[in-house]
């Protein structure tokens, strides 16, 4: 029997499917149930699945909001803010909402996949203590690696299968979870390197702009990357010991820029919470996530590294 949405609990479910028909067999009844309950719904999946769901729902599809996850979730750190905005607009006392979100697909790069998995775990932290709503996360069990599927079980408290909801046996209950744990692969030899302090912040922006221009990046995207790096460098001066190090290099079709300092990020949702107009801090990481294709944060007692990816396309 399908689990009814509780007004007091966030229901974060994983669903495994092997083909499009199996995806629809679960997703369509999930949405039909929401339609019957009068629940606002947001579906964030790839364009192909949006078309399939619209075809199955017919005229009822007009009552569902759709978003192309390839665009919305290019940087996975943008997804939680999108769900927050949807909840703020639609969640009311006595009325829940539901959603479908598929941030992981086989074509994801390894760095993107890593950040998606951290995002999936952060969903439990971001919404676990708030009003109840349902989020169904589909995983392509035929095309994704077993390790990815195992991590999906660890990140979801509930398993949705054959129209029913049950506890997910792999769920780790956030034990020991830290979204910024671990380390990033070392920048390659020959990366442009610039130690900086307050007096050299302008040099940070100049170096990034020059590297973007040399790589052939479009002017608007180069400006976005320069702004993001400049904000993070300013954060290093204010909160990271007064100084930091910038490194920049090419990787495939992307330009990467990394800021490293002696600071420590304690807020696990840093960069995923929209700063208020009167808020003094929290803007740098938020802006980086909004402007860049991918943001990777690794932080601990030894310091912090924030790596920004920007495609040259």
KOLLUM-939986 format. One record per residue (C-alpha): residue number from 1; residue in one letter; x, y, z. Coordinates in steps of 0.2 Angstrom, whole numbers. Last residue first. Example, Ala and Ser with C-alpha at 12.3 -4.5 7.8 and 13.67 -1.06 7.14 Angstrom:
BEGIN
+------+------+-------+-------+-------+
: logu : balo :     X :     Y :     Z :
+------+------+-------+-------+-------+
:    2 :    S :    68 :    -5 :    36 :
:    1 :    A :    62 :   -22 :    39 :
+------+------+-------+-------+-------+
// end
This chain:
BEGIN
+------+------+-------+-------+-------+
: logu : balo :     X :     Y :     Z :
+------+------+-------+-------+-------+
:  313 :    X :   156 :   128 :  -120 :
:  312 :    X :   172 :   132 :  -110 :
:  311 :    X :   164 :   123 :   -95 :
:  310 :    X :   166 :   131 :   -78 :
:  309 :    X :   172 :   121 :   -63 :
:  308 :    X :   175 :   129 :   -46 :
:  307 :    X :   185 :   120 :   -32 :
:  306 :    X :   184 :   126 :   -14 :
:  305 :    X :   198 :   120 :    -2 :
:  304 :    X :   197 :   122 :    17 :
:  303 :    X :   209 :   120 :    31 :
:  302 :    X :   217 :   107 :    43 :
:  301 :    X :   202 :   107 :    54 :
:  300 :    X :   191 :   101 :    40 :
:  299 :    X :   184 :   107 :    23 :
:  298 :    X :   182 :   100 :     6 :
:  297 :    X :   170 :   110 :    -5 :
:  296 :    X :   167 :   106 :   -23 :
:  295 :    X :   157 :   118 :   -34 :
:  294 :    X :   150 :   113 :   -52 :
:  293 :    X :   144 :   123 :   -67 :
:  292 :    X :   147 :   140 :   -59 :
:  291 :    X :   137 :   155 :   -56 :
:  290 :    X :   123 :   150 :   -44 :
:  289 :    X :   135 :   139 :   -34 :
:  288 :    X :   148 :   152 :   -33 :
:  287 :    X :   136 :   165 :   -28 :
:  286 :    X :   130 :   155 :   -13 :
:  285 :    X :   148 :   151 :    -8 :
:  284 :    X :   152 :   170 :    -7 :
:  283 :    X :   136 :   176 :     0 :
:  282 :    X :   136 :   167 :    17 :
:  281 :    X :   140 :   182 :    28 :
:  280 :    X :   133 :   200 :    31 :
:  279 :    X :   114 :   195 :    30 :
:  278 :    X :   103 :   210 :    28 :
:  277 :    X :    96 :   205 :    11 :
:  276 :    X :    94 :   187 :    16 :
:  275 :    X :   107 :   174 :    10 :
:  274 :    X :    99 :   159 :     0 :
:  273 :    X :   105 :   143 :     9 :
:  272 :    X :   114 :   130 :    -2 :
:  271 :    X :   131 :   138 :    -1 :
:  270 :    X :   134 :   132 :    17 :
:  269 :    X :   122 :   118 :    21 :
:  268 :    X :   134 :   108 :    32 :
:  267 :    X :   138 :   124 :    42 :
:  266 :    X :   155 :   121 :    50 :
:  265 :    X :   167 :   128 :    36 :
:  264 :    X :   185 :   129 :    42 :
:  263 :    X :   197 :   142 :    37 :
:  262 :    X :   216 :   139 :    33 :
:  261 :    X :   214 :   143 :    15 :
:  260 :    X :   213 :   136 :    -2 :
:  259 :    X :   204 :   143 :   -17 :
:  258 :    X :   203 :   133 :   -33 :
:  257 :    X :   199 :   138 :   -51 :
:  256 :    X :   195 :   125 :   -65 :
:  255 :    X :   193 :   129 :   -83 :
:  254 :    X :   183 :   115 :   -92 :
:  253 :    X :   183 :   106 :  -109 :
:  252 :    X :   196 :    93 :  -103 :
:  251 :    X :   204 :   100 :   -87 :
:  250 :    X :   212 :   117 :   -88 :
:  249 :    X :   221 :   125 :   -73 :
:  248 :    X :   219 :   138 :   -60 :
:  247 :    X :   226 :   138 :   -42 :
:  246 :    X :   223 :   152 :   -29 :
:  245 :    X :   231 :   152 :   -12 :
:  244 :    X :   224 :   160 :     4 :
:  243 :    X :   226 :   174 :    16 :
:  242 :    X :   218 :   183 :    31 :
:  241 :    X :   216 :   167 :    41 :
:  240 :    X :   201 :   160 :    32 :
:  239 :    X :   187 :   171 :    38 :
:  238 :    X :   189 :   188 :    31 :
:  237 :    X :   204 :   185 :    19 :
:  236 :    X :   198 :   168 :    13 :
:  235 :    X :   180 :   175 :    11 :
:  234 :    X :   188 :   189 :    -1 :
:  233 :    X :   195 :   175 :   -11 :
:  232 :    X :   178 :   166 :   -12 :
:  231 :    X :   170 :   182 :   -18 :
:  230 :    X :   184 :   185 :   -31 :
:  229 :    X :   183 :   167 :   -37 :
:  228 :    X :   164 :   169 :   -40 :
:  227 :    X :   166 :   185 :   -49 :
:  226 :    X :   179 :   179 :   -60 :
:  225 :    X :   169 :   163 :   -64 :
:  224 :    X :   154 :   174 :   -69 :
:  223 :    X :   164 :   186 :   -79 :
:  222 :    X :   172 :   172 :   -89 :
:  221 :    X :   155 :   165 :   -92 :
:  220 :    X :   149 :   181 :   -99 :
:  219 :    X :   164 :   184 :  -110 :
:  218 :    X :   164 :   166 :  -118 :
:  217 :    X :   179 :   155 :  -113 :
:  216 :    X :   193 :   154 :  -126 :
:  215 :    X :   206 :   146 :  -114 :
:  214 :    X :   217 :   162 :  -115 :
:  213 :    X :   202 :   173 :  -110 :
:  212 :    X :   198 :   162 :   -95 :
:  211 :    X :   216 :   162 :   -89 :
:  210 :    X :   217 :   181 :   -90 :
:  209 :    X :   201 :   183 :   -81 :
:  208 :    X :   206 :   171 :   -67 :
:  207 :    X :   223 :   180 :   -66 :
:  206 :    X :   215 :   197 :   -65 :
:  205 :    X :   203 :   192 :   -52 :
:  204 :    X :   216 :   185 :   -40 :
:  203 :    X :   227 :   200 :   -44 :
:  202 :    X :   214 :   212 :   -37 :
:  201 :    X :   214 :   202 :   -21 :
:  200 :    X :   232 :   205 :   -19 :
:  199 :    X :   232 :   218 :    -4 :
:  198 :    X :   220 :   208 :     6 :
:  197 :    X :   231 :   192 :     5 :
:  196 :    X :   236 :   181 :   -10 :
:  195 :    X :   246 :   166 :   -15 :
:  194 :    X :   245 :   164 :   -34 :
:  193 :    X :   247 :   147 :   -43 :
:  192 :    X :   244 :   144 :   -61 :
:  191 :    X :   244 :   125 :   -63 :
:  190 :    X :   260 :   118 :   -70 :
:  189 :    X :   259 :   101 :   -61 :
:  188 :    X :   241 :    95 :   -60 :
:  187 :    X :   229 :   101 :   -45 :
:  186 :    X :   229 :    87 :   -32 :
:  185 :    X :   213 :    76 :   -32 :
:  184 :    X :   201 :    83 :   -19 :
:  183 :    X :   200 :    78 :    -1 :
:  182 :    X :   188 :    70 :    11 :
:  181 :    X :   174 :    77 :    22 :
:  180 :    X :   164 :    92 :    16 :
:  179 :    X :   147 :    84 :    17 :
:  178 :    X :   150 :    76 :    34 :
:  177 :    X :   140 :    61 :    38 :
:  176 :    X :   146 :    52 :    54 :
:  175 :    X :   129 :    43 :    56 :
:  174 :    X :   117 :    52 :    44 :
:  173 :    X :   104 :    38 :    47 :
:  172 :    X :   114 :    25 :    37 :
:  171 :    X :   100 :    19 :    26 :
:  170 :    X :   105 :     2 :    18 :
:  169 :    X :    89 :    -7 :    23 :
:  168 :    X :    78 :     6 :    16 :
:  167 :    X :    62 :     6 :    27 :
:  166 :    X :    47 :     2 :    17 :
:  165 :    X :    35 :    11 :     5 :
:  164 :    X :    23 :     2 :    -7 :
:  163 :    X :    18 :     4 :   -25 :
:  162 :    X :    28 :   -10 :   -32 :
:  161 :    X :    44 :    -3 :   -23 :
:  160 :    X :    48 :    13 :   -14 :
:  159 :    X :    62 :    12 :    -2 :
:  158 :    X :    63 :    24 :    12 :
:  157 :    X :    77 :    32 :    23 :
:  156 :    X :    87 :    36 :     7 :
:  155 :    X :   106 :    40 :     7 :
:  154 :    X :   113 :    23 :    11 :
:  153 :    X :   102 :    15 :    -2 :
:  152 :    X :   108 :    27 :   -15 :
:  151 :    X :   126 :    23 :   -10 :
:  150 :    X :   123 :     5 :   -14 :
:  149 :    X :   115 :    10 :   -31 :
:  148 :    X :   131 :    21 :   -35 :
:  147 :    X :   142 :     6 :   -30 :
:  146 :    X :   132 :    -6 :   -41 :
:  145 :    X :   136 :     5 :   -56 :
:  144 :    X :   122 :    14 :   -65 :
:  143 :    X :   114 :     8 :   -81 :
:  142 :    X :   102 :    -6 :   -76 :
:  141 :    X :    98 :     1 :   -59 :
:  140 :    X :    92 :    18 :   -66 :
:  139 :    X :    89 :    27 :   -50 :
:  138 :    X :    73 :    37 :   -46 :
:  137 :    X :    71 :    49 :   -31 :
:  136 :    X :    54 :    51 :   -24 :
:  135 :    X :    52 :    66 :   -13 :
:  134 :    X :    37 :    67 :    -1 :
:  133 :    X :    32 :    81 :    11 :
:  132 :    X :    32 :    83 :    30 :
:  131 :    X :    36 :   100 :    38 :
:  130 :    X :    53 :   103 :    44 :
:  129 :    X :    66 :    93 :    54 :
:  128 :    X :    72 :    81 :    40 :
:  127 :    X :    71 :    94 :    26 :
:  126 :    X :    89 :   100 :    25 :
:  125 :    X :    97 :    86 :    34 :
:  124 :    X :    89 :    72 :    24 :
:  123 :    X :    92 :    82 :     8 :
:  122 :    X :   110 :    83 :    13 :
:  121 :    X :   112 :    64 :     9 :
:  120 :    X :   106 :    66 :    -9 :
:  119 :    X :   117 :    81 :   -11 :
:  118 :    X :   133 :    72 :    -5 :
:  117 :    X :   128 :    59 :   -18 :
:  116 :    X :   126 :    72 :   -32 :
:  115 :    X :   143 :    80 :   -27 :
:  114 :    X :   152 :    63 :   -30 :
:  113 :    X :   142 :    61 :   -46 :
:  112 :    X :   147 :    78 :   -53 :
:  111 :    X :   166 :    74 :   -49 :
:  110 :    X :   165 :    57 :   -57 :
:  109 :    X :   156 :    64 :   -73 :
:  108 :    X :   137 :    61 :   -75 :
:  107 :    X :   133 :    52 :   -91 :
:  106 :    X :   125 :    38 :   -81 :
:  105 :    X :   111 :    48 :   -72 :
:  104 :    X :   110 :    55 :   -55 :
:  103 :    X :   100 :    71 :   -50 :
:  102 :    X :    83 :    62 :   -52 :
:  101 :    X :    70 :    72 :   -42 :
:  100 :    X :    51 :    68 :   -40 :
:   99 :    X :    41 :    79 :   -29 :
:   98 :    X :    27 :    80 :   -17 :
:   97 :    X :    17 :    93 :    -8 :
:   96 :    X :     7 :    93 :     9 :
:   95 :    X :    -8 :   102 :    13 :
:   94 :    X :   -15 :   104 :    31 :
:   93 :    X :    -4 :   119 :    35 :
:   92 :    X :     2 :   125 :    18 :
:   91 :    X :    17 :   121 :     7 :
:   90 :    X :    16 :   128 :   -10 :
:   89 :    X :    27 :   144 :   -12 :
:   88 :    X :    39 :   140 :     2 :
:   87 :    X :    40 :   122 :    -3 :
:   86 :    X :    44 :   126 :   -21 :
:   85 :    X :    58 :   138 :   -15 :
:   84 :    X :    65 :   125 :    -4 :
:   83 :    X :    65 :   112 :   -17 :
:   82 :    X :    75 :   124 :   -29 :
:   81 :    X :    87 :   129 :   -15 :
:   80 :    X :    90 :   110 :   -13 :
:   79 :    X :    94 :   108 :   -31 :
:   78 :    X :   107 :   122 :   -34 :
:   77 :    X :   121 :   112 :   -25 :
:   76 :    X :   119 :    99 :   -39 :
:   75 :    X :   127 :   110 :   -52 :
:   74 :    X :   120 :   104 :   -68 :
:   73 :    X :   105 :   101 :   -57 :
:   72 :    X :    92 :   113 :   -65 :
:   71 :    X :    98 :   111 :   -83 :
:   70 :    X :   100 :    92 :   -83 :
:   69 :    X :    86 :    92 :   -71 :
:   68 :    X :    73 :    99 :   -84 :
:   67 :    X :    59 :   106 :   -73 :
:   66 :    X :    41 :   101 :   -73 :
:   65 :    X :    27 :   108 :   -62 :
:   64 :    X :    11 :    97 :   -62 :
:   63 :    X :    -7 :   102 :   -64 :
:   62 :    X :    -5 :   104 :   -83 :
:   61 :    X :     0 :    86 :   -83 :
:   60 :    X :   -18 :    82 :   -79 :
:   59 :    X :   -22 :    85 :   -98 :
:   58 :    X :   -13 :    69 :  -102 :
:   57 :    X :    -4 :    61 :   -87 :
:   56 :    X :     4 :    47 :   -98 :
:   55 :    X :    10 :    59 :  -112 :
:   54 :    X :    16 :    72 :   -99 :
:   53 :    X :    26 :    58 :   -90 :
:   52 :    X :    34 :    52 :  -106 :
:   51 :    X :    39 :    70 :  -111 :
:   50 :    X :    46 :    74 :   -94 :
:   49 :    X :    56 :    57 :   -95 :
:   48 :    X :    64 :    63 :  -111 :
:   47 :    X :    68 :    80 :  -104 :
:   46 :    X :    77 :    73 :   -89 :
:   45 :    X :    70 :    74 :   -72 :
:   44 :    X :    64 :    87 :   -59 :
:   43 :    X :    45 :    84 :   -56 :
:   42 :    X :    37 :    97 :   -45 :
:   41 :    X :    20 :    93 :   -37 :
:   40 :    X :     6 :   103 :   -28 :
:   39 :    X :    -5 :    91 :   -18 :
:   38 :    X :   -24 :    90 :   -22 :
:   37 :    X :   -25 :    73 :   -14 :
:   36 :    X :   -31 :    65 :   -30 :
:   35 :    X :   -17 :    74 :   -40 :
:   34 :    X :    -4 :    68 :   -27 :
:   33 :    X :   -10 :    50 :   -29 :
:   32 :    X :    -9 :    52 :   -48 :
:   31 :    X :     9 :    58 :   -46 :
:   30 :    X :    14 :    42 :   -37 :
:   29 :    X :     4 :    32 :   -49 :
:   28 :    X :    13 :    39 :   -64 :
:   27 :    X :    31 :    38 :   -56 :
:   26 :    X :    30 :    19 :   -52 :
:   25 :    X :    24 :    11 :   -68 :
:   24 :    X :    32 :    25 :   -77 :
:   23 :    X :    50 :    21 :   -72 :
:   22 :    X :    46 :     2 :   -76 :
:   21 :    X :    41 :     7 :   -93 :
:   20 :    X :    56 :    18 :   -95 :
:   19 :    X :    68 :     4 :   -91 :
:   18 :    X :    77 :    -5 :   -76 :
:   17 :    X :    70 :     5 :   -62 :
:   16 :    X :    75 :     8 :   -44 :
:   15 :    X :    65 :    20 :   -32 :
:   14 :    X :    73 :    29 :   -17 :
:   13 :    X :    61 :    38 :    -5 :
:   12 :    X :    64 :    53 :     6 :
:   11 :    X :    48 :    55 :    16 :
:   10 :    X :    49 :    71 :    27 :
:    9 :    X :    39 :    69 :    42 :
:    8 :    X :    26 :    80 :    52 :
:    7 :    X :    12 :    82 :    39 :
:    6 :    X :    14 :    63 :    35 :
:    5 :    X :    12 :    58 :    16 :
:    4 :    X :     2 :    42 :    14 :
:    3 :    X :    12 :    27 :    11 :
:    2 :    X :     7 :    17 :    -4 :
:    1 :    X :     0 :     0 :     0 :
+------+------+-------+-------+-------+
// end
